[in-house]
């Protein structure tokens, strides 16, 4: 009876996949949306409509800056 654990596995050569800029997702928009929604929630619980708008704008701006810096650090590696 054949014992499959003694057989050599067949390796099929594959072309290395090049990561294109379009297939790689950027972190800046993701962080901007996430922190924008977070700032929206803080503004809602803080005061009212003016604080809601300011919280969303500040959260999105801070999220964009954090995401942009993460993208720059990922390119360096």
Secondary structure, DSSP 4 states (H G I P E B T S, - for coil): ---GGGSPPP----PPPPPPTTTSPPSHHHHHHHHHHHHHHHHHHHSSHHHHHHHHHHHHHHHHHHHHHHHHHHHH-
